[in-house]
Amino acid sequence: PPPPSAIPPPPPFPAMANTIYWFRKALRLHDNPALVQAIGGSGSVNPVFVLDPWFVRSGRVGANRMQFLLQSLEDVDESLRG
């Protein structure tokens, strides 16, 4: 495979494109190059987070962990709106 420096960057989004950005696990905004590219190259970005029902029903999520996740999602929402 070519070295990372030889791989060209993805083409820019068309002007005024609408983009869906799927937050899967990492909810960080400050070091998220894919999100930065989506915001910089789109007319609008629609962030999406899917809360898998299995995750909730599996018994692996306690009340504190769920509360932390919900608060983190609220923080992300506020930051993106700000």
C-alpha positions as CSV (number, residue, x, y, z in Angstrom):
1,P,0.0,0.0,0.0
2,P,1.2,3.6,-0.5
3,P,2.5,5.5,2.4
4,P,0.0,7.7,4.2
5,S,1.5,10.8,2.8
6,A,0.9,9.6,-0.7
7,I,-2.8,9.0,-0.2
8,P,-4.7,12.0,-1.6
9,P,-7.3,13.7,0.7
10,P,-10.9,13.0,-0.1
11,P,-12.5,15.5,-2.6
12,P,-14.3,18.4,-1.1
13,F,-18.0,18.2,-0.6
14,P,-20.0,20.0,-3.4
15,A,-21.0,23.5,-2.4
16,M,-24.2,23.6,-0.3
17,A,-24.3,19.8,0.2
18,N,-26.2,18.4,3.0
19,T,-24.2,16.1,5.2
20,I,-25.2,13.5,7.8
21,Y,-22.5,13.0,10.4
22,W,-22.9,9.7,12.4
23,F,-21.5,9.8,15.9
24,R,-20.7,6.2,16.6
25,K,-18.6,6.1,19.8
26,A,-16.4,9.1,20.1
27,L,-18.4,12.2,21.0
28,R,-15.3,14.5,21.1
29,L,-15.5,17.6,18.9
30,H,-12.1,19.2,19.4
31,D,-10.1,16.4,17.6
32,N,-12.5,15.0,15.1
33,P,-11.1,15.5,11.6
34,A,-14.1,13.9,9.8
35,L,-16.5,16.3,11.6
36,V,-14.3,19.3,10.8
37,Q,-14.3,18.3,7.1
38,A,-18.1,17.8,7.1
39,I,-18.7,21.2,8.8
40,G,-16.2,23.0,6.6
41,G,-17.4,21.6,3.3
42,S,-21.2,21.4,3.6
43,G,-24.1,23.7,3.5
44,S,-25.6,22.0,6.5
45,V,-24.5,19.1,8.8
46,N,-27.1,16.9,10.4
47,P,-25.4,15.1,13.4
48,V,-26.9,11.7,14.3
49,F,-26.4,9.4,17.2
50,V,-28.2,6.1,17.3
51,L,-28.9,4.6,20.8
52,D,-29.0,0.9,20.1
53,P,-31.8,-0.7,22.2
54,W,-29.6,-3.8,22.7
55,F,-27.1,-1.5,24.5
56,V,-29.7,-0.4,26.9
57,R,-31.4,-3.8,27.4
58,S,-28.2,-5.8,27.6
59,G,-27.8,-5.2,31.3
60,R,-24.3,-3.8,30.7
61,V,-25.4,-0.3,31.2
62,G,-26.0,1.0,34.7
63,A,-27.9,4.1,35.6
64,N,-24.7,6.2,36.1
65,R,-23.3,5.2,32.7
66,M,-26.6,5.9,30.9
67,Q,-26.8,9.3,32.7
68,F,-23.2,10.1,31.6
69,L,-24.0,9.2,28.0
70,L,-27.2,11.3,28.0
71,Q,-25.3,14.3,29.5
72,S,-22.5,13.9,27.0
73,L,-25.0,13.9,24.1
74,E,-26.6,17.1,25.5
75,D,-23.2,18.7,25.8
76,V,-22.4,17.8,22.1
77,D,-25.8,19.2,21.1
78,E,-25.2,22.5,22.9
79,S,-21.7,22.8,21.5
80,L,-22.8,22.1,17.9
81,R,-25.6,24.6,18.2
82,G,-23.4,27.3,19.7
